[in-house]
Amino acid sequence: MNGLLLGYDVGTSSIKASAVDIETGEVVASTFWPEQEAPIIAHKTGWAEQEPQMWWDNLKTATKKVATLLEKSATGRTLAEVKAIGISYQMHGLVCVDKDGNPLRPSIIWCDSRAVPYGNRAFEKIGAEQCLGHLLNSPGNFTAAKLAWVKENEPQTFEKINKIMLPGDYIAMMLSGGVMNTTVSGLSEGMFWDFKEESVSDDVMNCFGFSKELIPDIVPTFSVQSTVAEDVAKELGVPAGTPIAYRGGDQPNNALSLNVMKPGEIAATGGTSGVVYGVLDEVNYDPLSRVNTFAHVNYVPESQSRQLGQPKQTRLGMLLCINGTGILNAWMKRVVAPEGCSYGDMNALADEVPIGCEGLSVIPFGNGAERILQNKEVGCSVHGLNFNVHGKAHLLRAAQEGIVFSFKQGIDIMRDMGMSVTNIHAGYANMFLSPLFCTTLANATGATIDLYETDGAVGAAKGAGIGAKIYKDSDEAFVTLRHKSTIVPDDKNRQEYLDAYDLWLKRVLMVIDNDN
């Protein structure tokens, strides 16, 4: 089919928009807005809010910029060729709207921590076994707990709520001129989905005193969920009636962008913080809640299997977020590396040091409480430093090894939960630009690493192609995914990496014991 797919990535700092050619899979125009980071409202310490209208205004500007890029190109393409739209969005946010779809307050976004006590109380009231067995997580600081905060602290606002939404649900509503719906994947990240009953959780709704009427209609993740309204189409320049055919949270969508859809596959990112996101084919959870388990984008419950005419499919995304990853490497560049040293220069220096850094270990948890440590905040620390042996190059390598080892720690938790880790897929960006980092990760985990050139908005566009049945499945949608390189574990040196990891883990456990 000739035409374009349009993908949006609704992030915290900006809205990215990408137009993708259906046949070639190539990005023909891509941009983002605003150019400076979007503001976050923080009336109190630990609070973080954004105006949903701001997302919509930024999306419209980003779309106009894409249209301009197309007009200026030699291709002669326009947004009138768009056949389907997909949405990726920042996870765990709460949007409360009235019957007309108007937001009743700013969105409480993912990094807002005010709801932690509400989630903890619900975990105790519902019971650990019931929560973990049905929700696969503690209610924690997720969307349901945020709504509980609104109910208790802003009762007049709560009484006016017609529907609650995630950020992607709100954008879909605005595109469609008012159609309100959500997905199972979205409900699961908000702690509203019962995986055993395959329905909205009675436990959560009853515990918090929520009516199920607050939940919008549930639609399949890959499907024609709604269509673009006429007035919106005129403003954006896309055809009226264009299907809105996919939406997914940013981390599940990142996995989709890398075609991570099968059990045992892992998507990883290594920006300021790092994420390990693995796919599991059975309902399971970490009893210590060090990783969170959500419905992946290709999870199909029994009710939707009949609707879609395909078998029920259990596909869960296990997500581990590690706060102290790229931020540690950036700190090393700023504070430890020689003046004017680039990241490439840093990698070259670090590569001069042997595996294991001659007994030096860096624990990278210096960017707040770490879920992998059960929400302990132990800080970053250096262990085994010998003034007669170690120099700047040792510290630079030990930092990268420490980041890798925190990834391995999370992957080992996933293996304990029954996932066979064989491949790690990652975008060619941030920490994955470092050959040393990639080689260490492959050898420490024993997994093959495949690097690709892609991003969230492109993944959302191709997701829309699947949902609109332009592509028959993800393999066809991502057949043109641009592969950058493959890093295969080296059996010859693997034991050295494992020995270094064992020493690192021993030191992490020692730090935790001292913190107790």
Disulfide bonds with the S-S distance in Angstrom:
none
